[in-house]
Amino acid sequence: MRILLVGGAVRNLLLGLPVRDRDYLVLDATVEDFLRAHPDAKPVGKTFPVFILKGEEYSFPRAQSLEQDLARRDFTINALAQDADGGLVHHPLALEDIRAGVLRPASRHSLSDDPLRVFRAARFLAELPGFAAHPELLEAMRRAAASGDLAKPYAERVGQEVLKACAAQRPGDFLRLLDQGGCLAPWLAELDGAARIPAGPPKYHDASVLEHTARIMDALAGDALGVWMGLCHDLGKVLTPSSMLPRHIGHEIRGERAARTLGERLRLPTRLIQAGSDAARWHMLSGRYPELRDATRVDLLFRLKSRGVLRELFRLSAADTGQNHLPEAQADLAAALTAVLPAQARDQGEESGALLRTLRIQALRALRSSR
């Protein structure tokens, strides 16, 4: 029995990148042989024999030879196998593409065999700075879009690729590649066509809605929740009536529903759906924070605090406007939190809530007058 390290782990070793997940290919053995040697392995494959052992995946070949198995993988740079002695078996183009920094399908049928690979390609581009899409990849993505195959993957699997891209080093490249390949619809349909819509008047924006969104995502890299919020923040601009362009009056209201619809379509956790919706709805208000009245500040701060996204929303606004209002907002929140209801005013329902809000506004006002 031979066990080879395969796929992205080998790629990352060659690139000098951290190896997080290790997948193995079992050769010259039957399933029974493998289970006798590793009785703790848990079967997880439905179509092909796949097992999890100590948190790592072990699979059996899906072709007659190792070379044929590698040819059936997603991308050339992942079509690699390494034995225990460090010997490599690889797709004929794998090493060349790794050296050149290009992402190319392992075969003409790679994306049609599994349309989820379209989104994996975009995610890999986000995770591998310096890599670029090979023309063969763009052509294959356009074929996949035209065929209607992109609707086939389960929503949860597409959603996971989106979230992995949000955690990547260059998350904006995820959107850029999907746009270049014509693959934003149906899963990210809210951004389909965004590359043809100006992000705003030339005085304030020099890019399309899609490129502006990608830049904001890149600026927030390292904070996956913040990146997701950046992806959602300007979705309402795609819905702006053409007669109103290049202005986008009211886009935050239109975007709130669009962000929620997108998150629900991808079957994301409720916290993420709400965070995306909040980003669309409140990013403009937080961007104008110094102009807000005390009451508006209190309402905004406590809304964001209750959602657990205050820091993320103000970081998003800073990336969007170039003005960082987070320190002022945090100071205001700390002051407002000092307000306490008198004992006799507690447990009075709406009256208690209204009085506490008034006390918070007064505390904030006192802080601002002392500055």
Phi and psi in degrees as a GROMACS rama.xvg file:
@    title "Ramachandran Plot"
@    xaxis  label "Phi"
@    yaxis  label "Psi"
@TYPE xy
-115.475  138.328  ARG-2
-123.865  120.261  ILE-3
-113.507  139.726  LEU-4
-75.1252  132.702  LEU-5
-133.514  162.687  VAL-6
77.821  -141.772  GLY-7
-62.6678  -27.7476  GLY-8
-63.6797  -42.375  ALA-9
-67.2057  -42.5217  VAL-10
-55.7406  -48.3161  ARG-11
-66.1967  -34.6903  ASN-12
-61.6759  -41.6657  LEU-13
-68.4045  -31.6461  LEU-14
-87.1644  -6.88462  LEU-15
74.1697  26.4466  GLY-16
-101.455  158.84  LEU-17
-60.6245  144.286  PRO-18
-105.105  114.567  VAL-19
-98.2075  -43.7776  ARG-20
-119.915  135.405  ASP-21
-116.709  124.872  ARG-22
-113.775  144.291  ASP-23
-126.545  151.589  TYR-24
-116.223  129.41  LEU-25
-98.2297  122.677  VAL-26
-119.977  157.51  LEU-27
56.161  40.7504  ASP-28
-158.612  154.616  ALA-29
-91.568  169.576  THR-30
-59.3809  -39.4219  VAL-31
-63.2592  -40.91  GLU-32
-59.5441  -44.7252  ASP-33
-63.6094  -44.8058  PHE-34
-69.3294  -31.9072  LEU-35
-64.4416  -38.3726  ARG-36
-77.0335  -28.1573  ALA-37
-135.275  72.8981  HIS-38
-64.3353  -16.0355  PRO-39
-85.129  -4.36477  ASP-40
-66.5164  136.717  ALA-41
-107.209  124.952  LYS-42
-70.9545  135.346  PRO-43
-131.514  -14.8938  VAL-44
-77.9346  138.324  GLY-45
-97.5056  -38.9157  LYS-46
-98.5732  -39.963  THR-47
-122.383  154.672  PHE-48
-66.9574  113.7  PRO-49
-135.311  136.836  VAL-50
-132.854  151.263  PHE-51
-110.179  126.315  ILE-52
-134.092  116.996  LEU-53
53.3039  40.7854  LYS-54
79.7255  3.80441  GLY-55
-118.552  151.474  GLU-56
-96.2188  133.454  GLU-57
-123.271  124.467  TYR-58
-127.537  166.548  SER-59
-108.692  155.201  PHE-60
-57.5507  146.23  PRO-61
-106.643  14.4591  ARG-62
-145.662  176.715  ALA-63
-73.3726  -25.5529  GLN-64
-137.939  164.001  SER-65
-61.6922  -41.8316  LEU-66
-61.371  -41.5716  GLU-67
-67.5715  -35.9255  GLN-68
-63.2199  -44.1945  ASP-69
-63.4572  -37.2898  LEU-70
-65.1226  -21.2919  ALA-71
-90.742  1.67504  ARG-72
-78.8754  179.413  ARG-73
-73.5232  -55.7075  ASP-74
-131.911  153.129  PHE-75
-57.4286  -39.1388  THR-76
-69.5151  -12.9145  ILE-77
-103.634  -4.534  ASN-78
-87.8389  67.3006  ALA-79
-135.935  146.363  LEU-80
-139.25  138.507  ALA-81
-128.543  128.284  GLN-82
-85.6128  179.171  ASP-83
-63.0324  -23.2284  ALA-84
-91.7733  2.29134  ASP-85
91.4224  0.592337  GLY-86
-69.0341  141.272  GLY-87
-108.621  137.862  LEU-88
-121.852  134.705  VAL-89
-151.986  161.251  HIS-90
-57.5937  143.911  HIS-91
-54.3764  -26.5974  PRO-92
-103.862  -0.207184  LEU-93
-59.9448  -53.8334  ALA-94
-67.7562  -37.576  LEU-95
-62.1621  -42.564  GLU-96
-72.1863  -33.216  ASP-97
-65.1514  -44.3605  ILE-98
-63.5943  -39.106  ARG-99
-81.2893  -15.1316  ALA-100
69.8307  45.9546  GLY-101
-123.139  147.538  VAL-102
-106.556  118.874  LEU-103
-137.333  140.11  ARG-104
-59.6687  146.394  PRO-105
-69.3327  -24.0764  ALA-106
-154.057  171.499  SER-107
-64.6144  -22.0264  ARG-108
-100.556  3.77231  HIS-109
-56.3276  -48.1391  SER-110
-77.1616  -32.855  LEU-111
-72.6721  -29.2027  SER-112
-64.3793  -35.3602  ASP-113
-150.323  96.7812  ASP-114
-60.9254  -18.8398  PRO-115
-60.0193  -22.7439  LEU-116
-62.9059  -21.3713  ARG-117
-58.2257  -46.0063  VAL-118
-77.089  -30.014  PHE-119
-65.9994  -38.3131  ARG-120
-59.8959  -46.1081  ALA-121
-64.8567  -37.6643  ALA-122
-67.4559  -41.7725  ARG-123
-61.5698  -38.8773  PHE-124
-63.692  -34.9025  LEU-125
-70.8882  -31.3869  ALA-126
-85.7227  -19.5594  GLU-127
-117.903  78.2933  LEU-128
-55.7794  138.975  PRO-129
96.4806  -16.2177  GLY-130
-85.4791  152.188  PHE-131
-133.345  157.331  ALA-132
-76.7954  129.928  ALA-133
-72.2643  148.02  HIS-134
-53.1758  -32.2257  PRO-135
-64.412  -33.3295  GLU-136
-68.446  -46.0997  LEU-137
-61.6262  -40.305  LEU-138
-63.8109  -42.7407  GLU-139
-66.7954  -36.4134  ALA-140
-65.0424  -41.1799  MET-141
-65.9793  -36.1473  ARG-142
-64.7955  -42.392  ARG-143
-62.7842  -40.9945  ALA-144
-64.5273  -43.0053  ALA-145
-68.3739  -28.4634  ALA-146
-77.5747  -17.7535  SER-147
85.3194  2.19733  GLY-148
-67.1242  -19.863  ASP-149
-65.7966  -18.2237  LEU-150
-79.7251  -8.9761  ALA-151
-74.5033  -39.4738  LYS-152
-62.0379  153.239  PRO-153
-66.3422  144.542  TYR-154
-56.7446  -41.0742  ALA-155
-61.931  -35.3769  GLU-156
-70.6856  -39.647  ARG-157
-65.6591  -42.4956  VAL-158
-59.3333  -39.3411  GLY-159
-64.7949  -37.8239  GLN-160
-65.3207  -38.2806  GLU-161
-62.1486  -45.1487  VAL-162
-67.3858  -37.6267  LEU-163
-63.9739  -39.0386  LYS-164
-64.3797  -36.4125  ALA-165
-65.5352  -23.0632  CYS-166
-92.8077  3.38993  ALA-167
-85.9323  173.255  ALA-168
-73.8748  -33.9384  GLN-169
-127.655  68.1818  ARG-170
-60.864  -27.7263  PRO-171
-62.3988  -26.0197  GLY-172
-67.0746  -21.9174  ASP-173
-59.7836  -48.918  PHE-174
-69.0581  -40.9748  LEU-175
-59.9167  -43.6741  ARG-176
-70.4336  -42.0875  LEU-177
-60.1772  -37.369  LEU-178
-67.5332  -45.3079  ASP-179
-60.9953  -35.5981  GLN-180
-87.4223  1.81043  GLY-181
67.2331  32.2917  GLY-182
-116.175  21.2629  CYS-183
-72.3795  -38.4959  LEU-184
-87.2131  146.097  ALA-185
-93.0393  -11.8857  PRO-186
-76.3126  -37.7808  TRP-187
-115.358  48.1583  LEU-188
-60.8549  -25.0662  ALA-189
-62.9941  -20.7508  GLU-190
-104.572  -0.959993  LEU-191
-66.1893  123.818  ASP-192
91.4735  -4.96814  GLY-193
-64.9839  -24.1269  ALA-194
-70.3605  -12.2299  ALA-195
-103.527  3.7809  ARG-196
-114.252  126.378  ILE-197
-65.3338  140.582  PRO-198
-70.0817  -18.4261  ALA-199
170.505  -176.912  GLY-200
-57.8432  144.844  PRO-201
-53.5964  -26.6252  PRO-202
-60.8431  -29.507  LYS-203
-113.563  -24.9958  TYR-204
-136.611  136.924  HIS-205
-115.537  19.6134  ASP-206
-141.921  170.519  ALA-207
-76.2424  169.481  SER-208
-59.0396  -41.2555  VAL-209
-66.3003  -47.2226  LEU-210
-67.4331  -38.6198  GLU-211
-60.4044  -44.6257  HIS-212
-61.4231  -43.8299  THR-213
-62.1219  -39.4251  ALA-214
-65.5458  -40.8877  ARG-215
-63.354  -42.7962  ILE-216
-59.2235  -43.9561  MET-217
-62.835  -38.9163  ASP-218
-65.8862  -25.3682  ALA-219
-99.9327  7.72403  LEU-220
-53.2056  139.544  ALA-221
103.82  -11.5053  GLY-222
-129.893  92.7624  ASP-223
-59.1311  -40.5304  ALA-224
-64.65  -43.7069  LEU-225
-62.3811  -38.0652  GLY-226
-64.7438  -43.4408  VAL-227
-59.383  -42.3474  TRP-228
-63.6486  -37.8526  MET-229
-63.1181  -38.5333  GLY-230
-60.6536  -35.9768  LEU-231
-88.6021  -17.3297  CYS-232
-64.5163  -31.2062  HIS-233
-113.612  23.6513  ASP-234
-59.7146  -30.3074  LEU-235
-64.5887  -21.8862  GLY-236
-68.5341  -27.2293  LYS-237
-68.0442  -21.4529  VAL-238
-95.6823  2.88931  LEU-239
-64.3395  130.346  THR-240
-57.414  139.795  PRO-241
-59.8027  -29.6865  SER-242
-67.82  -16.8448  SER-243
-92.6061  -19.2404  MET-244
-62.6643  148.665  LEU-245
-88.3913  8.43388  PRO-246
-81.5902  157.217  ARG-247
-133.859  54.3155  HIS-248
-61.8246  128.749  ILE-249
79.2344  11.6157  GLY-250
-66.2993  -25.2745  HIS-251
-66.7721  -32.6267  GLU-252
-73.5109  -43.6164  ILE-253
-64.2571  -35.4562  ARG-254
-71.6295  -27.0795  GLY-255
-58.0796  -48.1587  GLU-256
-69.0923  -39.6583  ARG-257
-62.0251  -41.2662  ALA-258
-65.3279  -39.8431  ALA-259
-65.6128  -42.2704  ARG-260
-61.5472  -42.5902  THR-261
-61.9897  -48.9521  LEU-262
-61.9596  -38.4546  GLY-263
-69.224  -38.3864  GLU-264
-61.4047  -37.9992  ARG-265
-84.0034  1.42713  LEU-266
55.6353  42.9985  ARG-267
-79.2117  160.856  LEU-268
-58.6778  150.51  PRO-269
-55.3495  -38.9405  THR-270
-59.3326  -41.2452  ARG-271
-70.7836  -39.7082  LEU-272
-59.9876  -44.9476  ILE-273
-67.366  -39.1479  GLN-274
-64.2433  -40.6948  ALA-275
-64.7102  -40.6099  GLY-276
-65.5458  -41.3051  SER-277
-64.4659  -38.9506  ASP-278
-60.8589  -44.4756  ALA-279
-64.6425  -42.2637  ALA-280
-76.5566  -36.3572  ARG-281
-114.415  0.0801631  TRP-282
-66.1783  -32.3746  HIS-283
-68.768  -40.7155  MET-284
-67.0379  -43.0071  LEU-285
-67.748  -28.817  SER-286
-68.4786  -22.7418  GLY-287
-104.943  25.5915  ARG-288
-52.4565  -44.3932  TYR-289
-60.9732  -22.6826  PRO-290
-85.6508  -11.1153  GLU-291
-76.0135  147.672  LEU-292
-69.9263  159.902  ARG-293
-58.7964  -41.7605  ASP-294
-63.9688  -41.5401  ALA-295
-65.6506  -38.0145  THR-296
-60.567  -48.1243  ARG-297
-60.1919  -46.6668  VAL-298
-61.1131  -43.138  ASP-299
-66.1145  -47.6628  LEU-300
-60.9232  -43.628  LEU-301
-76.5314  -27.639  PHE-302
-64.4916  -48.4073  ARG-303
-67.9808  -37.221  LEU-304
-61.5583  -43.4448  LYS-305
-65.9041  -28.8305  SER-306
-84.4405  -14.9166  ARG-307
75.5542  28.798  GLY-308
-130.23  21.1592  VAL-309
-62.0677  -50.1356  LEU-310
-61.2519  -44.9675  ARG-311
-64.1427  -39.8902  GLU-312
-69.2089  -39.1155  LEU-313
-72.6013  -30.5135  PHE-314
-66.711  -39.2071  ARG-315
-61.522  -45.4648  LEU-316
-63.229  -37.0426  SER-317
-64.4537  -41.0234  ALA-318
-66.0737  -33.1192  ALA-319
-77.805  -38.3152  ASP-320
-109.813  -17.3765  THR-321
82.5373  4.38857  GLY-322
-117.44  121.942  GLN-323
-95.6024  105.455  ASN-324
-101.627  7.31479  HIS-325
-62.1309  -46.4199  LEU-326
-57.2502  -41.907  PRO-327
-65.7198  -41.2754  GLU-328
-64.2399  -41.6364  ALA-329
-65.8958  -38.5964  GLN-330
-64.6611  -41.4909  ALA-331
-63.3221  -42.6739  ASP-332
-63.0826  -43.8789  LEU-333
-59.3841  -40.8231  ALA-334
-66.2576  -44.8339  ALA-335
-63.2336  -32.4471  ALA-336
-71.2438  -13.2098  LEU-337
-75.5991  -16.1022  THR-338
-68.9814  132.719  ALA-339
-133.279  135.82  VAL-340
-70.5412  137.859  LEU-341
-61.1419  150.435  PRO-342
-54.828  -40.2918  ALA-343
-72.1198  -12.7632  GLN-344
-100.381  3.74681  ALA-345
-84.2732  160.619  ARG-346
59.4512  36.8859  ASP-347
-112.536  20.1127  GLN-348
66.2568  -131.197  GLY-349
-61.2457  -33.3568  GLU-350
-63.8216  -40.3837  GLU-351
-64.6509  -42.1061  SER-352
-62.497  -42.2848  GLY-353
-66.4689  -40.6549  ALA-354
-67.1867  -41.6997  LEU-355
-62.4625  -39.5137  LEU-356
-61.0795  -43.7496  ARG-357
-61.8837  -42.0232  THR-358
-65.2394  -37.6421  LEU-359
-65.7667  -41.5862  ARG-360
-62.3369  -41.6256  ILE-361
-65.0311  -39.3723  GLN-362
-64.7778  -41.0973  ALA-363
-66.6746  -40.9252  LEU-364
-63.1091  -39.0602  ARG-365
-64.1773  -39.6255  ALA-366
-64.3859  -44.8354  LEU-367
-67.1123  -34.259  ARG-368
-71.7065  -20.5836  SER-369
-88.7268  -6.69889  SER-370
